[in-house]
Amino acid sequence: MNTGVIIIFSKEEEKINDTDVDTLVNQLPYNLCFVNNGKKDDTLSFLLDIKEHAKTNVVVVDLKKENGLKNAIKAGARLLLSDADYDFIIYLKSNMIQCLDSL
């Protein structure tokens, strides 16, 4: 079963736990799409660094301005679907990353 996970980074970046992200990208069998939803801080650099060191399939979308949750999800889904077909695509806000540990 091919599953994609879209994670939207908007206003919770200061709460991101590096350990949770490391577990997410290196131990769970999902194709990941990180969406930087218009943040002007170091979020994009953080996400690109994760992508560079990831053992799994990770893509990053950088939206230049905050477009709202719905548009951020659409952008992530478009990018994921451009590479493969998926049985499921789910989205999470960045503060929900630790929820995937239980899956």
HELIX and SHEET records of a PDB file:
HELIX    1   1 GLU A   13  LYS A   15  5                                   3    
HELIX    2   2 ASP A   18  GLN A   27  1                                  10    
HELIX    3   3 THR A   43  HIS A   53  1                                  11    
HELIX    4   4 LEU A   69  ASP A   83  1                                  15    
HELIX    5   5 SER A   94  SER A  102  5                                   9    
SHEET    1   A 4 VAL A  58  LEU A  63  0                                        
SHEET    2   A 4 ASN A  31  ASN A  37  1                                        
SHEET    3   A 4 THR A   3  PHE A   9  1                                        
SHEET    4   A 4 PHE A  88  LYS A  93  1                                        
END                                                                             
